Amino acid sequence: MKTKLNLLFSLMLIAAFVLAACGGTATEAPATEAPATEAPVVTEAPVVTEAPAEPVEVTFWHAYGTGSAEEVALTALLEQAAVDMPNVKINVLQVPFNDIFNKYRTDVAAGGGPDMFIAPNDSLGDDARAGLIADITDLAAGKLEGVNQLGVDGMSLDGKLYGIPESLKAVAFWYNKSLLPTPPATTDELKALMEGGTEVAFSFGCYHHYCYFNAFGGDIFDDSWKVVADQGTGVTDAVSYLNDLYQIAKTNSWPKNDSDGLAPFTEGKAVAITNGNWAMGDYKKALGDNLGVAPLPAGPAGPAAPMLGVDGFYFSPNSTNMEAALEVALYLTNAASQTVMMNQAGHVPVRTDVTITDPLIQGLVDAFNTGATIRPQVAELGKYWSNFCGTDQVFEAGTPPADWVKAGTEAANK
């Protein structure tokens, strides 16, 4: 019996071990690794290259004569500008001087015209009052460093700036030093020279005549711009003197304007010529070191007072590229450009940072400082042009100078 019980116990113990082995404790299934993948290939984003911007086109007009020293010098500057300013394409049109103002006004009034043009300040006042040139006061603010005040004033009206100044111009007395070692200092000396048979290409015309009224003590206008030419004898005396010179030139078949006088002077036939410094390049090319310049001869009442003009760049109010046009103008009037125009074309610079080495340029500066007066921009100046330019009535028709001056004054004050 005991043997059977032991056997039963043994069987039960074995069964318990078997059950324990089969049941066990719960265990986590082993983690399975994700299938391996290749590393992503990193590529650079495609570079988008923009096409170069098209240059801004600026239309520019000038009136320098073909082949003149001014035209040659300007052409060289424009060629260099094309290199230095690739963002701007300058389209150039040459317009004869006698046509440029009328063409510009007509085209601008019709909504067209160039972006910019260069010209003397002959009619800055009229064009500004008519709205034909743009007010660039704000656009050019802070960009005229190095420009003297005279140049700025010459491009301004009523405190507003209408152009970028480039050079100063006025009539002076040019002479051939090999033929005339000492230029005449007075109107009497000039008249005696011409009466003695020495050819002088004296330029007649109301622009050239303006300087002599002051020399004889006369005034066309008073301080309020009323015409007072018949007050006193100064204007009449000046016209009488000019008539004397005209008759001498006519009798000798000498030139009576600067255009006709170019060949006789540059060829050594005429010893002197009265003209502006826009012609200096041509004179210098022909005469070299023999060319001299002096102030216009002084009259009995004081120095001659030619109108001092300022050449500059103007901008059309119709322009859609005014900023680019201003950039071109500033380039063509920087110190380097004005040095080129000074040395090659005889321009008197308006900048204070241009070194003058040519004695002719210095002579012009001295001449201008002797008596030149800034060209008036008042509307009343038109009364002079419309009433005192018919000097042929005196020179050719024989009207007494006093009668002519009186008639002009009365017509101007109607």
Secondary structure, 3 states (H helix, E strand, C coil): CHHHHHHHHHHHHHHHHHHHHHHCCCCCCCCCCCCCCCCCCCCCCCCCCCCCCCCEEEEEEECCCCCCHHHHHHHHHHHHHHHHCCCEEEEEEECCHHHHHHHHHHHHHCCCCCCEEEEEHHHHHHHHHCCCCCCCCCCCCCCCCCECHHHHHHCEECCEECCEEEEEECEEEEEECCCCCCCCCEHHHHHHHHHCCCCEECCCCHHHHHHHHHHCCCCCECCCCCECCCCCCHHHHHHHHHHHHHHHHHHCCCCCCHHHHHHHHHCCCCCEEEEEHHHHHHHHHHHHHHEEEECCCEECCECCCCEEEEEEEEECCCCCCHHHHHHHHHHHCCHHHHHHHHHHHCCEECECCCCCCCHHHHHHHHHHHHHCEECCCCCCHHHHHHHCCCCHHHHCCCCCHHHHHHHHHHHHCC
